Amino acid sequence: MEMIQKDGCVTFQFRRKHLDHAKAMMDVRKWLMSKIVSAVFGDRLQVDANHTFESKDDAELVHALRDAARKAGMAPKDVAALLDGQTPIQ
């Protein structure tokens, strides 16, 4: 910030470098606070997983699993391997 005097009046003129410096300092402060007090200032992930499977019978669950596997592009044998606790080989 530079001070310019015109006709006895004091005015301030901002330069882009001053604005960039102030922005960089704020970014540093925000980063430090996210590391020091991460519970308050850290990155937050909002996960809203409200699925109820208790109200569905087995046939509905199998149908939902088949639909999800079809959308994911999985072969039926890979789904069967996952249900048996095995990892399908790609």
Secondary structure as UniProt FT lines:
FT   STRAND          2..6
FT   TURN            7..8
FT   STRAND          9..13
FT   HELIX           16..36
FT   HELIX           38..41
FT   TURN            54..55
FT   HELIX           58..72
FT   HELIX           76..83
FT   TURN            84..85
//
